[in-house]
């Protein structure tokens, strides 16, 4: 069942953002992490040393596992950054800087 129906939520109209070139639908008030999860994406960063996939761990902006690059700005915490129409969200590799 759709969780929005379960709680009788009435979010605004959906919009799209891009994730690695793919359009993802988001709702007003969702974070980037919530929009990615809703689209079935569970990992969007790789670790510096081993290149291991990461996504949301703490969900409250403490752990830095959910880092993404948003509109060219690396190291944005997906669990804290609100989804915005037309945002260009990219998987972050390592530090997010081409080093």
VMD Tcl script that builds the backbone (N, CA, C; Angstrom):
set m [mol new atoms 297]
animate dup $m
set s [atomselect $m all]
$s set {name element resname resid chain x y z} {
  {N N UNK 1 A 0.844 -1.189 0.000}
  {CA C UNK 1 A 0.000 0.000 0.000}
  {C C UNK 1 A 0.881 1.241 0.000}
  {N N UNK 2 A 0.400 2.254 -0.647}
  {CA C UNK 2 A 1.099 3.544 -0.709}
  {C C UNK 2 A 1.059 4.192 0.678}
  {N N UNK 3 A 2.229 4.504 1.275}
  {CA C UNK 3 A 2.250 5.094 2.619}
  {C C UNK 3 A 1.497 6.417 2.705}
  {N N UNK 4 A 1.455 7.194 1.622}
  {CA C UNK 4 A 0.726 8.462 1.642}
  {C C UNK 4 A -0.761 8.233 1.888}
  {N N UNK 5 A -1.298 7.179 1.292}
  {CA C UNK 5 A -2.723 6.861 1.509}
  {C C UNK 5 A -2.963 6.407 2.937}
  {N N UNK 6 A -2.022 5.646 3.446}
  {CA C UNK 6 A -2.162 5.102 4.788}
  {C C UNK 6 A -2.338 6.203 5.835}
  {N N UNK 7 A -1.611 7.292 5.679}
  {CA C UNK 7 A -1.699 8.390 6.652}
  {C C UNK 7 A -2.551 9.553 6.136}
  {N N UNK 8 A -3.191 9.332 4.987}
  {CA C UNK 8 A -4.054 10.347 4.366}
  {C C UNK 8 A -3.302 11.642 4.068}
  {N N UNK 9 A -2.026 11.501 3.710}
  {CA C UNK 9 A -1.214 12.670 3.366}
  {C C UNK 9 A -1.670 13.238 2.033}
  {N N UNK 10 A -1.553 14.530 1.881}
  {CA C UNK 10 A -1.897 15.198 0.647}
  {C C UNK 10 A -0.722 16.085 0.206}
  {N N UNK 11 A 0.354 15.427 -0.247}
  {CA C UNK 11 A 1.519 16.215 -0.674}
  {C C UNK 11 A 1.203 17.002 -1.940}
  {N N UNK 12 A 2.003 18.010 -2.208}
  {CA C UNK 12 A 1.849 18.786 -3.426}
  {C C UNK 12 A 2.172 17.934 -4.641}
  {N N UNK 13 A 2.097 18.555 -5.795}
  {CA C UNK 13 A 2.348 17.847 -7.049}
  {C C UNK 13 A 3.789 17.344 -7.118}
  {N N UNK 14 A 3.983 16.132 -7.630}
  {CA C UNK 14 A 5.348 15.615 -7.775}
  {C C UNK 14 A 6.131 16.398 -8.820}
  {N N UNK 15 A 7.437 16.324 -8.706}
  {CA C UNK 15 A 8.338 16.952 -9.672}
  {C C UNK 15 A 9.479 15.980 -9.929}
  {N N UNK 16 A 10.346 16.313 -10.866}
  {CA C UNK 16 A 11.469 15.420 -11.146}
  {C C UNK 16 A 12.798 16.101 -10.862}
  {N N UNK 17 A 13.755 15.265 -10.525}
  {CA C UNK 17 A 15.147 15.669 -10.414}
  {C C UNK 17 A 15.932 14.605 -11.157}
  {N N UNK 18 A 17.170 14.877 -11.459}
  {CA C UNK 18 A 17.991 13.907 -12.190}
  {C C UNK 18 A 18.961 13.245 -11.227}
  {N N UNK 19 A 19.056 11.936 -11.322}
  {CA C UNK 19 A 20.052 11.191 -10.562}
  {C C UNK 19 A 20.908 10.412 -11.557}
  {N N UNK 20 A 22.148 10.804 -11.684}
  {CA C UNK 20 A 23.069 10.183 -12.644}
  {C C UNK 20 A 22.446 10.122 -14.039}
  {N N UNK 21 A 21.737 11.176 -14.406}
  {CA C UNK 21 A 21.147 11.276 -15.730}
  {C C UNK 21 A 19.778 10.642 -15.871}
  {N N UNK 22 A 19.290 10.014 -14.828}
  {CA C UNK 22 A 17.973 9.351 -14.847}
  {C C UNK 22 A 16.973 10.220 -14.099}
  {N N UNK 23 A 15.784 10.401 -14.660}
  {CA C UNK 23 A 14.772 11.203 -13.972}
  {C C UNK 23 A 14.169 10.417 -12.817}
  {N N UNK 24 A 14.102 11.070 -11.652}
  {CA C UNK 24 A 13.535 10.505 -10.434}
  {C C UNK 24 A 12.389 11.412 -10.006}
  {N N UNK 25 A 11.280 10.833 -9.629}
  {CA C UNK 25 A 10.157 11.625 -9.145}
  {C C UNK 25 A 10.312 11.875 -7.647}
  {N N UNK 26 A 9.984 13.077 -7.230}
  {CA C UNK 26 A 10.051 13.450 -5.814}
  {C C UNK 26 A 8.798 14.229 -5.455}
  {N N UNK 27 A 8.533 14.303 -4.171}
  {CA C UNK 27 A 7.394 15.060 -3.659}
  {C C UNK 27 A 7.894 16.249 -2.844}
  {N N UNK 28 A 7.147 17.329 -2.827}
  {CA C UNK 28 A 7.538 18.468 -1.994}
  {C C UNK 28 A 7.749 18.025 -0.551}
  {N N UNK 29 A 8.832 18.475 0.043}
  {CA C UNK 29 A 9.140 18.136 1.432}
  {C C UNK 29 A 10.053 16.934 1.591}
  {N N UNK 30 A 10.246 16.154 0.531}
  {CA C UNK 30 A 11.147 15.005 0.622}
  {C C UNK 30 A 12.590 15.458 0.562}
  {N N UNK 31 A 13.444 14.722 1.246}
  {CA C UNK 31 A 14.882 14.929 1.083}
  {C C UNK 31 A 15.315 14.170 -0.172}
  {N N UNK 32 A 16.525 14.444 -0.615}
  {CA C UNK 32 A 17.063 13.696 -1.755}
  {C C UNK 32 A 17.116 12.211 -1.416}
  {N N UNK 33 A 17.531 11.866 -0.205}
  {CA C UNK 33 A 17.596 10.461 0.195}
  {C C UNK 33 A 16.222 9.804 0.110}
  {N N UNK 34 A 15.184 10.468 0.577}
  {CA C UNK 34 A 13.832 9.903 0.528}
  {C C UNK 34 A 13.376 9.701 -0.913}
  {N N UNK 35 A 13.679 10.654 -1.777}
  {CA C UNK 35 A 13.302 10.531 -3.185}
  {C C UNK 35 A 14.041 9.359 -3.836}
  {N N UNK 36 A 15.332 9.210 -3.528}
  {CA C UNK 36 A 16.105 8.106 -4.093}
  {C C UNK 36 A 15.591 6.765 -3.585}
  {N N UNK 37 A 15.340 6.667 -2.299}
  {CA C UNK 37 A 14.786 5.434 -1.731}
  {C C UNK 37 A 13.460 5.081 -2.386}
  {N N UNK 38 A 12.602 6.090 -2.545}
  {CA C UNK 38 A 11.286 5.860 -3.165}
  {C C UNK 38 A 11.425 5.331 -4.581}
  {N N UNK 39 A 12.513 5.702 -5.247}
  {CA C UNK 39 A 12.764 5.254 -6.617}
  {C C UNK 39 A 13.528 3.922 -6.652}
  {N N UNK 40 A 13.790 3.347 -5.482}
  {CA C UNK 40 A 14.478 2.061 -5.419}
  {C C UNK 40 A 15.991 2.153 -5.426}
  {N N UNK 41 A 16.526 3.364 -5.282}
  {CA C UNK 41 A 17.983 3.552 -5.256}
  {C C UNK 41 A 18.427 3.515 -3.793}
  {N N UNK 42 A 19.303 2.584 -3.447}
  {CA C UNK 42 A 19.718 2.449 -2.044}
  {C C UNK 42 A 21.185 2.803 -1.797}
  {N N UNK 43 A 21.963 3.004 -2.845}
  {CA C UNK 43 A 23.368 3.394 -2.692}
  {C C UNK 43 A 23.688 4.480 -3.703}
  {N N UNK 44 A 24.404 5.526 -3.231}
  {CA C UNK 44 A 24.739 6.642 -4.125}
  {C C UNK 44 A 26.072 7.285 -3.771}
  {N N UNK 45 A 26.924 6.548 -3.126}
  {CA C UNK 45 A 28.275 7.013 -2.828}
  {C C UNK 45 A 29.172 5.795 -2.769}
  {N N UNK 46 A 30.457 5.992 -3.078}
  {CA C UNK 46 A 31.419 4.919 -2.874}
  {C C UNK 46 A 32.490 5.417 -1.912}
  {N N UNK 47 A 33.030 4.496 -1.129}
  {CA C UNK 47 A 34.041 4.867 -0.136}
  {C C UNK 47 A 35.363 5.207 -0.803}
  {N N UNK 48 A 36.171 6.014 -0.101}
  {CA C UNK 48 A 37.482 6.434 -0.634}
  {C C UNK 48 A 38.406 5.277 -0.875}
  {N N UNK 49 A 38.590 4.446 0.117}
  {CA C UNK 49 A 39.594 3.392 0.017}
  {C C UNK 49 A 39.180 2.216 -0.852}
  {N N UNK 50 A 38.055 1.626 -0.555}
  {CA C UNK 50 A 37.674 0.394 -1.234}
  {C C UNK 50 A 36.635 0.528 -2.323}
  {N N UNK 51 A 36.065 1.717 -2.507}
  {CA C UNK 51 A 35.039 1.894 -3.514}
  {C C UNK 51 A 33.750 1.151 -3.203}
  {N N UNK 52 A 33.492 0.942 -1.909}
  {CA C UNK 52 A 32.286 0.221 -1.503}
  {C C UNK 52 A 31.060 1.134 -1.536}
  {N N UNK 53 A 29.898 0.609 -1.927}
  {CA C UNK 53 A 28.689 1.425 -2.021}
  {C C UNK 53 A 28.154 1.825 -0.647}
  {N N UNK 54 A 27.610 3.020 -0.589}
  {CA C UNK 54 A 26.993 3.535 0.632}
  {C C UNK 54 A 25.718 4.285 0.267}
  {N N UNK 55 A 24.820 4.383 1.234}
  {CA C UNK 55 A 23.569 5.133 1.097}
  {C C UNK 55 A 23.263 5.756 2.441}
  {N N UNK 56 A 22.024 5.666 2.877}
  {CA C UNK 56 A 21.647 6.217 4.174}
  {C C UNK 56 A 22.044 5.237 5.276}
  {N N UNK 57 A 22.650 5.745 6.340}
  {CA C UNK 57 A 22.961 4.918 7.505}
  {C C UNK 57 A 22.206 5.474 8.704}
  {N N UNK 58 A 22.504 6.709 9.100}
  {CA C UNK 58 A 21.858 7.263 10.292}
  {C C UNK 58 A 20.564 7.993 9.956}
  {N N UNK 59 A 20.508 8.631 8.796}
  {CA C UNK 59 A 19.297 9.336 8.392}
  {C C UNK 59 A 19.078 10.675 9.064}
  {N N UNK 60 A 20.037 11.139 9.883}
  {CA C UNK 60 A 19.866 12.413 10.584}
  {C C UNK 60 A 21.041 13.366 10.390}
  {N N UNK 61 A 21.900 13.074 9.427}
  {CA C UNK 61 A 22.988 13.990 9.101}
  {C C UNK 61 A 24.215 13.912 9.964}
  {N N UNK 62 A 24.412 12.810 10.673}
  {CA C UNK 62 A 25.553 12.681 11.562}
  {C C UNK 62 A 26.700 11.879 10.934}
  {N N UNK 63 A 26.384 10.871 10.126}
  {CA C UNK 63 A 27.407 9.901 9.736}
  {C C UNK 63 A 28.122 10.164 8.414}
  {N N UNK 64 A 27.587 10.944 7.530}
  {CA C UNK 64 A 28.192 11.265 6.232}
  {C C UNK 64 A 28.227 10.096 5.248}
  {N N UNK 65 A 27.490 9.027 5.490}
  {CA C UNK 65 A 27.461 7.920 4.536}
  {C C UNK 65 A 26.642 8.259 3.288}
  {N N UNK 66 A 25.739 9.199 3.378}
  {CA C UNK 66 A 24.813 9.479 2.277}
  {C C UNK 66 A 25.249 10.640 1.374}
  {N N UNK 67 A 26.533 10.928 1.327}
  {CA C UNK 67 A 27.008 12.067 0.537}
  {C C UNK 67 A 26.736 11.909 -0.950}
  {N N UNK 68 A 26.293 12.994 -1.562}
  {CA C UNK 68 A 26.062 13.065 -3.004}
  {C C UNK 68 A 26.612 14.390 -3.512}
  {N N UNK 69 A 26.716 14.494 -4.826}
  {CA C UNK 69 A 27.056 15.761 -5.458}
  {C C UNK 69 A 25.763 16.331 -6.015}
  {N N UNK 70 A 25.420 17.550 -5.607}
  {CA C UNK 70 A 24.174 18.194 -6.037}
  {C C UNK 70 A 24.518 19.465 -6.797}
  {N N UNK 71 A 24.089 19.520 -8.037}
  {CA C UNK 71 A 24.344 20.688 -8.893}
  {C C UNK 71 A 25.821 21.091 -8.872}
  {N N UNK 72 A 26.691 20.071 -8.934}
  {CA C UNK 72 A 28.130 20.316 -8.987}
  {C C UNK 72 A 28.803 20.521 -7.641}
  {N N UNK 73 A 28.038 20.529 -6.559}
  {CA C UNK 73 A 28.605 20.719 -5.209}
  {C C UNK 73 A 28.747 19.368 -4.515}
  {N N UNK 74 A 29.982 18.885 -4.293}
  {CA C UNK 74 A 30.165 17.588 -3.632}
  {C C UNK 74 A 29.887 17.669 -2.135}
  {N N UNK 75 A 29.806 16.496 -1.535}
  {CA C UNK 75 A 29.693 16.349 -0.072}
  {C C UNK 75 A 28.405 16.910 0.514}
  {N N UNK 76 A 27.304 16.768 -0.206}
  {CA C UNK 76 A 25.996 17.177 0.302}
  {C C UNK 76 A 25.329 15.951 0.923}
  {N N UNK 77 A 24.833 16.095 2.143}
  {CA C UNK 77 A 24.188 14.970 2.821}
  {C C UNK 77 A 22.765 14.795 2.287}
  {N N UNK 78 A 22.549 13.694 1.581}
  {CA C UNK 78 A 21.256 13.432 0.936}
  {C C UNK 78 A 20.112 13.344 1.938}
  {N N UNK 79 A 20.418 12.979 3.169}
  {CA C UNK 79 A 19.361 12.857 4.176}
  {C C UNK 79 A 18.919 14.217 4.720}
  {N N UNK 80 A 19.671 15.277 4.417}
  {CA C UNK 80 A 19.336 16.615 4.907}
  {C C UNK 80 A 18.929 17.585 3.802}
  {N N UNK 81 A 19.415 17.378 2.579}
  {CA C UNK 81 A 19.164 18.321 1.491}
  {C C UNK 81 A 17.777 18.064 0.901}
  {N N UNK 82 A 16.928 19.094 0.888}
  {CA C UNK 82 A 15.598 18.906 0.291}
  {C C UNK 82 A 15.701 18.659 -1.210}
  {N N UNK 83 A 14.880 17.770 -1.702}
  {CA C UNK 83 A 14.792 17.541 -3.142}
  {C C UNK 83 A 14.220 18.812 -3.769}
  {N N UNK 84 A 14.758 19.189 -4.929}
  {CA C UNK 84 A 14.312 20.395 -5.618}
  {C C UNK 84 A 14.067 20.071 -7.089}
  {N N UNK 85 A 13.057 20.686 -7.673}
  {CA C UNK 85 A 12.785 20.438 -9.087}
  {C C UNK 85 A 14.004 20.738 -9.952}
  {N N UNK 86 A 14.336 19.796 -10.823}
  {CA C UNK 86 A 15.437 19.999 -11.752}
  {C C UNK 86 A 16.829 19.832 -11.183}
  {N N UNK 87 A 16.961 19.473 -9.908}
  {CA C UNK 87 A 18.284 19.290 -9.312}
  {C C UNK 87 A 19.039 18.196 -10.058}
  {N N UNK 88 A 20.349 18.369 -10.179}
  {CA C UNK 88 A 21.214 17.379 -10.813}
  {C C UNK 88 A 22.008 16.693 -9.705}
  {N N UNK 89 A 21.568 15.497 -9.334}
  {CA C UNK 89 A 22.180 14.738 -8.250}
  {C C UNK 89 A 23.045 13.642 -8.868}
  {N N UNK 90 A 24.277 13.535 -8.374}
  {CA C UNK 90 A 25.227 12.555 -8.918}
  {C C UNK 90 A 25.797 11.682 -7.810}
  {N N UNK 91 A 26.052 10.425 -8.169}
  {CA C UNK 91 A 26.761 9.527 -7.266}
  {C C UNK 91 A 28.104 10.161 -6.931}
  {N N UNK 92 A 28.467 10.115 -5.661}
  {CA C UNK 92 A 29.756 10.674 -5.257}
  {C C UNK 92 A 30.761 9.547 -5.081}
  {N N UNK 93 A 31.883 9.691 -5.758}
  {CA C UNK 93 A 32.961 8.708 -5.636}
  {C C UNK 93 A 34.053 9.284 -4.736}
  {N N UNK 94 A 34.368 8.537 -3.678}
  {CA C UNK 94 A 35.418 8.969 -2.742}
  {C C UNK 94 A 35.103 10.305 -2.105}
  {N N UNK 95 A 36.024 11.252 -2.234}
  {CA C UNK 95 A 35.859 12.557 -1.578}
  {C C UNK 95 A 34.960 13.506 -2.363}
  {N N UNK 96 A 34.622 13.126 -3.594}
  {CA C UNK 96 A 33.812 14.005 -4.416}
  {C C UNK 96 A 34.639 14.995 -5.222}
  {N N UNK 97 A 35.929 15.010 -4.952}
  {CA C UNK 97 A 36.858 15.855 -5.689}
  {C C UNK 97 A 37.704 14.922 -6.550}
  {N N UNK 98 A 38.020 15.321 -7.720}
  {CA C UNK 98 A 38.767 14.451 -8.633}
  {C C UNK 98 A 40.239 14.401 -8.236}
  {N N UNK 99 A 40.503 13.698 -7.135}
  {CA C UNK 99 A 41.877 13.598 -6.644}
  {C C UNK 99 A 42.430 12.208 -6.742}
}
mol reanalyze $m
mol bondsrecalc $m
mol representation Tube
mol addrep $m
